[in-house]
């Protein structure tokens, strides 16, 4: 949930901030598009919110404009990389779920009907 109001910036200042704060990707214009891997939306530089920058509000940072999405520029990829980003996210999630299943086997999944040594 976002509690800070976005800064009001003119186009040139907004582009300057995008270029300065997004160290991972180049911004040629405010019309450049990025895919947010957190919310699955395509966003433009014009939509991205800049918040913070004063002492009580923390450092100046960029946020996804989608409601309830708290992603930052580290979570955005070029649109042409979106399919591979989604694929990697799905593989990563599947691997972590698989690891949990292997780590904590279900007692019924044992080949024999003996009680496991863990007391299941």
MMTF fields as JSON, N, C-alpha, C and O atoms, coordinates in Angstrom:
{
  "mmtfVersion": "1.0.0",
  "mmtfProducer": "UNKNOWN",
  "numBonds": 479,
  "numAtoms": 480,
  "numGroups": 120,
  "numChains": 1,
  "numModels": 1,
  "chainsPerModel": [1],
  "groupsPerChain": [120],
  "chainIdList": ["A"],
  "bondAtomList": [4, 2, 8, 6, 12, 10, 16, 14, 20, 18, 24, 22, 28, 26, 32, 30, 36, 34, 40, 38, 44, 42, 48, 46, 52, 50, 56, 54, 60, 58, 64, 62, 68, 66, 72, 70, 76, 74, 80, 78, 84, 82, 88, 86, 92, 90, 96, 94, 100, 98, 104, 102, 108, 106, 112, 110, 116, 114, 120, 118, 124, 122, 128, 126, 132, 130, 136, 134, 140, 138, 144, 142, 148, 146, 152, 150, 156, 154, 160, 158, 164, 162, 168, 166, 172, 170, 176, 174, 180, 178, 184, 182, 188, 186, 192, 190, 196, 194, 200, 198, 204, 202, 208, 206, 212, 210, 216, 214, 220, 218, 224, 222, 228, 226, 232, 230, 236, 234, 240, 238, 244, 242, 248, 246, 252, 250, 256, 254, 260, 258, 264, 262, 268, 266, 272, 270, 276, 274, 280, 278, 284, 282, 288, 286, 292, 290, 296, 294, 300, 298, 304, 302, 308, 306, 312, 310, 316, 314, 320, 318, 324, 322, 328, 326, 332, 330, 336, 334, 340, 338, 344, 342, 348, 346, 352, 350, 356, 354, 360, 358, 364, 362, 368, 366, 372, 370, 376, 374, 380, 378, 384, 382, 388, 386, 392, 390, 396, 394, 400, 398, 404, 402, 408, 406, 412, 410, 416, 414, 420, 418, 424, 422, 428, 426, 432, 430, 436, 434, 440, 438, 444, 442, 448, 446, 452, 450, 456, 454, 460, 458, 464, 462, 468, 466, 472, 470, 476, 474],
  "bondOrderList": [1, 1, 1, 1, 1, 1, 1, 1, 1, 1, 1, 1, 1, 1, 1, 1, 1, 1, 1, 1, 1, 1, 1, 1, 1, 1, 1, 1, 1, 1, 1, 1, 1, 1, 1, 1, 1, 1, 1, 1, 1, 1, 1, 1, 1, 1, 1, 1, 1, 1, 1, 1, 1, 1, 1, 1, 1, 1, 1, 1, 1, 1, 1, 1, 1, 1, 1, 1, 1, 1, 1, 1, 1, 1, 1, 1, 1, 1, 1, 1, 1, 1, 1, 1, 1, 1, 1, 1, 1, 1, 1, 1, 1, 1, 1, 1, 1, 1, 1, 1, 1, 1, 1, 1, 1, 1, 1, 1, 1, 1, 1, 1, 1, 1, 1, 1, 1, 1, 1],
  "groupList": [{"groupName": "UNK", "atomNameList": ["N", "CA", "C", "O"], "elementList": ["N", "C", "C", "O"], "formalChargeList": [0, 0, 0, 0], "bondAtomList": [1, 0, 2, 1, 3, 2], "bondOrderList": [1, 1, 2], "singleLetterCode": "X", "chemCompType": "L-PEPTIDE LINKING"}],
  "groupTypeList": [0, 0, 0, 0, 0, 0, 0, 0, 0, 0, 0, 0, 0, 0, 0, 0, 0, 0, 0, 0, 0, 0, 0, 0, 0, 0, 0, 0, 0, 0, 0, 0, 0, 0, 0, 0, 0, 0, 0, 0, 0, 0, 0, 0, 0, 0, 0, 0, 0, 0, 0, 0, 0, 0, 0, 0, 0, 0, 0, 0, 0, 0, 0, 0, 0, 0, 0, 0, 0, 0, 0, 0, 0, 0, 0, 0, 0, 0, 0, 0, 0, 0, 0, 0, 0, 0, 0, 0, 0, 0, 0, 0, 0, 0, 0, 0, 0, 0, 0, 0, 0, 0, 0, 0, 0, 0, 0, 0, 0, 0, 0, 0, 0, 0, 0, 0, 0, 0, 0, 0],
  "groupIdList": [1, 2, 3, 4, 5, 6, 7, 8, 9, 10, 11, 12, 13, 14, 15, 16, 17, 18, 19, 20, 21, 22, 23, 24, 25, 26, 27, 28, 29, 30, 31, 32, 33, 34, 35, 36, 37, 38, 39, 40, 41, 42, 43, 44, 45, 46, 47, 48, 49, 50, 51, 52, 53, 54, 55, 56, 57, 58, 59, 60, 61, 62, 63, 64, 65, 66, 67, 68, 69, 70, 71, 72, 73, 74, 75, 76, 77, 78, 79, 80, 81, 82, 83, 84, 85, 86, 87, 88, 89, 90, 91, 92, 93, 94, 95, 96, 97, 98, 99, 100, 101, 102, 103, 104, 105, 106, 107, 108, 109, 110, 111, 112, 113, 114, 115, 116, 117, 118, 119, 120],
  "secStructList": [7, 7, 7, 1, 7, 7, 7, 7, 7, 7, 2, 2, 2, 2, 2, 2, 2, 2, 2, 2, 2, 7, 7, 1, 1, 7, 7, 1, 1, 6, 6, 7, 3, 3, 3, 3, 6, 6, 6, 7, 7, 3, 3, 3, 6, 6, 6, 7, 3, 3, 3, 7, 7, 1, 4, 4, 4, 7, 1, 7, 3, 3, 3, 7, 7, 1, 6, 6, 7, 7, 7, 7, 4, 4, 4, 3, 3, 3, 4, 4, 4, 2, 2, 2, 2, 2, 2, 2, 2, 2, 2, 2, 2, 2, 2, 2, 2, 2, 2, 2, 2, 2, 2, 1, 7, 7, 4, 4, 4, 1, 1, 1, 1, 1, 7, 7, 6, 6, 7, 7],
  "xCoordList": [0.842, 0.0, 0.885, 1.832, 0.565, 1.363, 0.771, -0.431, 1.637, 1.156, 1.676, 1.162, 2.684, 3.268, 2.661, 2.334, 2.516, 2.04, 3.197, 4.303, 2.949, 4.027, 4.409, 3.576, 5.66, 6.136, 5.584, 5.425, 5.297, 4.862, 6.097, 6.798, 6.353, 7.566, 7.219, 6.286, 7.973, 7.792, 8.493, 9.243, 8.253, 8.739, 10.26, 10.772, 10.973, 12.439, 13.0, 13.946, 12.422, 12.877, 12.549, 13.345, 11.374, 10.971, 11.943, 12.381, 12.273, 13.197, 14.583, 15.242, 15.014, 16.293, 16.313, 17.296, 15.22, 15.142, 15.155, 15.833, 14.412, 14.401, 15.817, 16.251, 16.513, 17.878, 18.841, 19.754, 18.632, 19.542, 19.272, 20.208, 18.009, 17.67, 17.545, 17.649, 17.326, 17.232, 18.587, 18.87, 19.417, 20.764, 20.805, 21.832, 19.69, 19.675, 19.277, 19.669, 18.504, 17.998, 18.107, 18.098, 18.209, 18.312, 16.914, 16.002, 16.764, 15.513, 15.81, 16.503, 15.283, 15.466, 14.405, 14.668, 13.2, 12.116, 11.113, 11.194, 10.179, 9.132, 8.128, 7.327, 8.168, 7.271, 7.848, 7.177, 9.068, 9.642, 8.769, 8.234, 8.635, 7.77, 8.598, 9.662, 8.075, 8.676, 7.563, 6.404, 7.938, 7.0, 7.326, 8.472, 6.344, 6.53, 6.318, 5.225, 7.358, 7.238, 6.409, 5.996, 6.159, 5.348, 3.85, 3.113, 3.406, 1.959, 1.56, 0.372, 2.532, 2.237, 1.748, 1.25, 1.874, 1.408, 2.564, 3.723, 2.22, 3.182, 3.01, 1.904, 4.104, 4.067, 5.022, 5.958, 4.768, 5.649, 6.339, 5.963, 7.346, 8.048, 7.145, 7.363, 6.128, 5.184, 4.352, 3.941, 4.11, 3.254, 4.012, 3.417, 5.288, 6.08, 6.08, 6.22, 5.921, 5.836, 7.186, 7.888, 7.529, 8.72, 8.234, 7.379, 8.782, 8.379, 9.618, 10.725, 9.404, 10.483, 11.323, 10.862, 12.563, 13.498, 13.635, 14.501, 12.816, 12.993, 13.227, 12.79, 13.888, 14.367, 13.299, 13.566, 12.136, 11.19, 10.587, 10.089, 10.62, 10.025, 11.035, 10.664, 12.281, 13.289, 13.887, 13.616, 14.706, 15.4, 14.442, 13.36, 14.865, 14.105, 14.111, 15.172, 12.931, 12.851, 11.701, 10.794, 11.749, 10.729, 9.84, 10.323, 8.525, 7.564, 6.664, 6.408, 6.191, 5.21, 3.916, 3.527, 3.241, 2.008, 0.768, -0.283, 0.884, -0.261, -0.658, 0.193, -1.948, -2.454, -2.053, -2.172, -1.586, -1.155, 0.106, 0.445, 0.801, 2.08, 3.195, 3.21, 4.109, 5.184, 6.532, 7.581, 6.504, 7.754, 8.516, 7.945, 9.805, 10.689, 11.369, 11.078, 12.256, 12.868, 13.623, 13.819, 14.047, 14.702, 13.75, 14.188, 12.443, 11.424, 10.841, 9.878, 11.402, 10.886, 11.874, 13.085, 11.353, 12.204, 11.717, 10.594, 12.582, 12.152, 10.992, 10.94, 10.068, 8.873, 9.246, 8.602, 10.271, 10.648, 11.239, 11.398, 11.566, 12.077, 10.985, 11.256, 9.771, 8.689, 8.407, 8.228, 8.364, 8.052, 9.095, 8.746, 10.364, 11.402, 11.377, 11.68, 11.022, 10.935, 9.817, 9.987, 8.681, 7.549, 7.923, 7.609, 8.591, 9.011, 9.977, 9.853, 10.939, 11.893, 11.211, 11.542, 10.251, 9.503, 8.743, 8.739, 8.103, 7.331, 8.255, 7.933, 9.403, 10.349, 10.887, 11.036, 11.176, 11.692, 10.662, 10.998, 9.418, 8.346, 8.165, 7.993, 8.202, 8.044, 9.185, 8.968, 10.414, 11.554, 11.418, 11.703, 10.981, 10.863, 9.739, 9.856, 8.657, 7.573, 8.056, 7.776, 8.79, 9.338, 10.305, 10.329, 11.104, 12.06, 11.325, 11.749, 10.235, 9.449, 8.858, 8.832, 8.388, 7.795, 8.859, 8.606, 10.049, 11.121, 11.634, 12.03, 11.626, 12.162, 11.239, 11.712, 9.945, 8.975, 8.057, 6.934, 8.513, 7.697, 6.438, 6.44, 5.403, 4.14, 4.274, 4.829, 3.79, 3.981, 3.331, 3.814, 2.263, 1.585, 2.403, 2.251, 3.262, 4.065, 5.176, 5.799, 5.44, 6.461, 6.042, 4.849, 7.019, 6.7, 6.108, 5.32, 6.462, 5.876, 4.921, 4.916, 4.136, 3.15, 3.699, 2.935, 5.022, 5.632, 5.549, 5.463, 5.575, 5.617, 7.039, 7.999, 7.175, 8.512, 9.246, 8.645, 10.549, 11.371, 11.105, 11.485, 10.46, 10.136, 8.879, 8.542, 8.21, 7.017, 5.725, 4.708, 5.755, 4.539, 3.656, 2.579],
  "yCoordList": [-1.18, 0.0, 1.24, 1.347, 2.158, 3.371, 4.455, 4.718, 5.075, 6.116, 7.492, 8.507, 7.53, 8.807, 9.318, 8.54, 10.62, 11.227, 11.337, 11.72, 11.0, 11.124, 12.581, 13.48, 12.799, 14.143, 14.608, 13.807, 15.88, 16.451, 16.939, 17.839, 16.33, 16.637, 16.996, 16.44, 17.927, 18.193, 17.079, 16.293, 17.014, 15.908, 15.764, 14.652, 16.858, 16.754, 16.277, 15.49, 16.748, 16.293, 14.819, 14.084, 14.386, 12.987, 12.078, 11.053, 12.454, 11.653, 11.628, 10.588, 12.75, 12.82, 11.859, 11.149, 11.841, 10.939, 9.482, 8.659, 9.156, 7.774, 7.344, 6.246, 8.188, 7.866, 7.757, 6.932, 8.586, 8.616, 7.489, 6.931, 7.16, 6.183, 4.745, 3.813, 4.549, 3.19, 2.829, 3.132, 2.179, 1.837, 0.601, 0.306, -0.119, -1.375, -1.237, -2.06, -0.207, -0.052, 1.379, 2.32, 1.532, 2.859, 3.403, 2.655, 4.696, 5.39, 6.418, 7.405, 6.183, 7.129, 8.218, 9.365, 7.857, 8.837, 8.386, 7.272, 9.262, 8.928, 7.931, 7.363, 7.719, 6.763, 5.343, 4.412, 5.172, 3.829, 3.0, 3.506, 1.722, 0.84, -0.184, -0.612, -0.561, -1.61, -2.542, -2.143, -3.791, -4.784, -4.977, -5.263, -4.825, -5.024, -6.503, -7.03, -7.175, -8.603, -8.868, -10.005, -7.854, -8.035, -8.025, -8.885, -7.05, -6.938, -7.38, -7.55, -7.57, -8.034, -6.963, -7.291, -5.703, -4.601, -4.013, -4.063, -3.46, -2.701, -1.237, -0.699, -0.602, 0.794, 1.625, 1.099, 2.923, 3.843, 4.769, 4.849, 5.457, 6.419, 7.533, 8.087, 7.867, 8.921, 8.49, 9.326, 7.193, 6.682, 6.415, 6.439, 6.168, 5.798, 6.935, 8.105, 6.574, 7.572, 7.747, 6.776, 8.979, 9.313, 9.778, 10.658, 9.184, 9.537, 9.719, 9.335, 10.316, 10.499, 11.723, 12.688, 11.65, 12.722, 13.753, 14.623, 13.683, 14.572, 13.686, 12.535, 14.2, 13.376, 12.478, 11.287, 12.96, 12.04, 11.012, 9.981, 11.268, 10.35, 9.396, 8.589, 9.46, 8.553, 9.021, 10.131, 8.161, 8.541, 8.654, 8.067, 9.406, 9.542, 8.197, 7.596, 7.709, 6.413, 6.369, 7.2, 5.389, 5.201, 4.028, 3.007, 4.18, 3.126, 2.833, 3.701, 1.602, 1.204, 1.978, 2.139, 2.46, 3.223, 2.366, 2.9, 1.048, 0.171, 0.154, 0.05, 0.255, 0.262, -1.029, -2.117, -0.907, -2.006, -2.727, -3.775, -2.203, -2.783, -1.932, -0.714, -2.559, -1.832, -2.054, -1.848, -2.474, -2.746, -1.455, -0.366, -1.617, -0.515, -0.866, -1.908, -0.021, -0.22, -1.546, -2.034, -2.134, -3.438, -4.53, -5.581, -4.288, -5.276, -5.064, -5.735, -4.152, -3.861, -4.351, -4.21, -4.93, -5.393, -4.772, -4.276, -4.806, -4.341, -5.221, -6.404, -4.649, -5.377, -6.636, -7.671, -6.569, -7.754, -8.862, -9.99, -8.563, -9.567, -10.093, -10.931, -9.616, -9.96, -11.454, -12.023, -12.105, -13.53, -14.339, -15.259, -14.01, -14.758, -14.448, -15.321, -13.22, -12.861, -13.634, -14.124, -13.748, -14.494, -15.965, -16.62, -16.486, -17.886, -18.166, -19.183, -17.268, -17.443, -17.389, -18.165, -16.469, -16.373, -17.67, -18.167, -18.216, -19.452, -20.619, -21.436, -20.702, -21.776, -21.664, -22.665, -20.442, -20.223, -20.633, -21.277, -20.258, -20.619, -22.132, -22.714, -22.77, -24.22, -24.918, -25.905, -24.403, -24.991, -24.87, -25.823, -23.7, -23.527, -24.382, -24.893, -24.544, -25.416, -26.854, -27.591, -27.262, -28.612, -28.875, -29.971, -27.874, -28.029, -28.222, -29.019, -27.504, -27.662, -29.062, -29.671, -29.568, -30.905, -31.945, -32.879, -31.8, -32.762, -32.659, -33.66, -31.464, -31.256, -31.832, -32.349, -31.75, -32.221, -33.244, -32.909, -34.481, -35.47, -35.803, -35.807, -36.071, -36.446, -37.878, -38.704, -38.215, -39.561, -40.65, -41.782, -40.333, -41.333, -41.617, -42.677, -40.69, -40.854, -41.883, -42.287, -42.32, -43.343, -44.63, -44.908, -45.421, -46.643, -47.706, -48.535, -47.698, -48.658, -47.922, -46.692, -48.649, -48.049, -47.854, -47.64, -47.924, -47.718, -46.252, -45.377, -45.995, -44.616, -44.119, -44.814, -42.913, -42.389, -42.078, -41.971, -41.938, -41.66, -40.288, -40.011, -39.429, -38.086, -38.109, -37.104, -39.207, -39.279, -38.918, -38.651, -38.907, -38.609, -39.817, -39.765],
  "zCoordList": [0.0, 0.0, 0.0, 0.78, -0.874, -0.997, -0.105, -0.133, 0.682, 1.583, 1.2, 1.67, 0.356, -0.028, -1.325, -2.222, -1.413, -2.652, -3.633, -3.25, -4.908, -5.888, -6.117, -6.0, -6.44, -6.726, -8.066, -8.986, -8.177, -9.45, -10.182, -9.72, -11.335, -12.089, -13.524, -14.104, -14.091, -15.518, -16.296, -15.717, -17.59, -18.418, -18.377, -18.248, -18.483, -18.513, -17.168, -17.137, -16.063, -14.743, -14.524, -13.94, -14.992, -14.845, -15.614, -15.091, -16.845, -17.637, -16.986, -16.965, -16.467, -15.775, -14.577, -14.363, -13.797, -12.645, -13.074, -12.459, -14.121, -14.611, -14.99, -14.642, -15.683, -16.117, -14.937, -14.943, -13.942, -12.799, -11.797, -11.224, -11.588, -10.546, -11.043, -10.246, -12.333, -12.879, -13.477, -14.636, -12.67, -13.093, -13.986, -14.597, -14.061, -14.807, -16.269, -17.097, -16.596, -17.948, -18.431, -17.638, -19.73, -20.356, -20.639, -20.992, -20.48, -20.795, -21.883, -21.637, -23.094, -24.192, -24.14, -24.502, -23.689, -23.6, -22.542, -22.024, -22.235, -21.276, -21.844, -21.102, -23.152, -23.789, -23.812, -24.26, -23.34, -23.236, -22.303, -21.317, -22.629, -21.845, -21.088, -21.534, -19.928, -19.114, -18.654, -18.541, -18.39, -17.862, -16.394, -16.049, -15.531, -14.092, -13.786, -13.993, -13.293, -13.002, -11.751, -11.521, -10.947, -9.737, -10.027, -9.545, -10.816, -11.067, -12.469, -12.743, -13.364, -14.709, -15.668, -16.745, -15.31, -16.158, -16.968, -16.556, -18.124, -18.913, -18.54, -18.589, -18.17, -17.717, -18.569, -19.17, -18.609, -19.331, -18.335, -17.165, -18.828, -17.983, -17.496, -16.419, -18.284, -17.873, -16.664, -15.859, -16.541, -15.465, -14.164, -13.086, -14.253, -13.078, -12.069, -12.428, -10.805, -9.733, -9.046, -8.767, -8.784, -8.0, -6.629, -6.533, -5.571, -4.209, -3.348, -3.727, -2.178, -1.216, -1.53, -2.139, -1.094, -1.38, -0.285, -0.368, 0.727, 1.881, 3.097, 3.126, 4.06, 5.171, 5.821, 5.982, 6.196, 6.84, 5.884, 6.335, 4.584, 3.622, 3.002, 2.15, 3.397, 2.883, 1.57, 1.111, 0.968, -0.261, -1.453, -1.467, -2.418, -3.656, -4.367, -4.538, -4.788, -5.44, -6.426, -6.382, -7.316, -8.335, -7.953, -7.465, -8.179, -7.854, -9.042, -9.876, -9.105, -10.114, -9.855, -8.698, -10.903, -10.71, -10.425, -10.071, -10.576, -10.367, -8.899, -8.015, -8.652, -7.28, -6.564, -7.127, -5.344, -4.478, -4.954, -4.406, -5.946, -6.382, -5.791, -5.967, -5.106, -4.442, -5.126, -4.515, -6.392, -7.1, -7.391, -7.445, -7.574, -7.94, -9.261, -9.847, -9.726, -11.037, -11.15, -12.263, -10.053, -10.11, -10.569, -11.035, -10.438, -10.793, -12.186, -12.554, -12.961, -14.301, -15.332, -15.163, -16.405, -17.5, -18.796, -18.883, -19.804, -21.12, -21.573, -21.237, -22.33, -22.754, -23.534, -23.366, -24.384, -25.161, -24.285, -24.752, -23.033, -22.107, -21.18, -20.32, -21.342, -20.421, -20.397, -19.32, -21.554, -21.599, -20.842, -20.101, -21.017, -20.313, -18.825, -18.011, -18.45, -17.031, -16.354, -15.237, -17.016, -16.462, -16.361, -15.368, -17.381, -17.386, -16.241, -15.558, -16.027, -14.93, -13.579, -12.683, -13.42, -12.168, -11.896, -10.77, -12.927, -12.768, -12.43, -11.566, -13.107, -12.817, -11.4, -10.7, -10.986, -9.641, -8.593, -7.6, -8.821, -7.881, -7.847, -6.776, -9.015, -9.07, -8.348, -7.645, -8.522, -7.839, -6.333, -5.608, -5.847, -4.397, -3.829, -2.715, -4.576, -4.117, -4.096, -3.151, -5.145, -5.202, -4.068, -3.509, -3.725, -2.63, -1.309, -0.472, -1.12, 0.106, 0.182, 1.251, -0.937, -0.946, -0.638, 0.124, -1.22, -0.958, 0.475, 1.073, 1.012, 2.352, 3.42, 4.432, 3.208, 4.176, 3.518, 3.141, 3.375, 2.682, 3.484, 4.715, 2.767, 3.392, 3.879, 3.155, 5.076, 5.613, 4.759, 4.737, 4.071, 3.249, 1.991, 1.384, 1.597, 0.389, 0.566, -0.416, 1.812, 2.041, 1.348, 1.224, 0.893, 0.163, 1.075, 0.62, 2.326, 3.264, 4.184, 4.224, 4.903, 5.807, 7.204, 8.146, 7.354, 8.667, 9.048, 8.187, 10.344, 10.821, 10.622, 10.959, 10.074, 9.792, 11.081, 12.149, 10.961, 12.128, 12.713, 13.851, 11.946, 12.445, 13.318, 13.943, 13.363, 14.203, 13.469, 14.108, 12.137, 11.384, 11.325, 10.731]
}
